[in-house]
Amino acid sequence: MEAVANAVTERIAPSGLMNPEQAAQYLSIKPATLAVWRSTNRRKLAYVKVGGQVRYRRADLDQFITENLCNAS
């Protein structure tokens, strides 16, 4: 499963940083949802600004997924 995730990530963002559209695709949500989360702080999802552009690290997206697991034992 991890090999598949790595292949998808390499296809989406070979540099390791994802733009909001790529990050939204990775999380299976809409880019507008990420924009709302950033502007309202509704969800704690780390991002970085590079040259005025928003970017997400895969490690932060993976951590976000892990922290938001429901019914995990």
Secondary structure, DSSP 8 states (H G I E B T S, - for coil): -HHHHHHHHHHH-TTSEE-HHHHHHHHTS-HHHHHHHHHH--S----EEETTEEEEEHHHHHHHHHHT-SS--
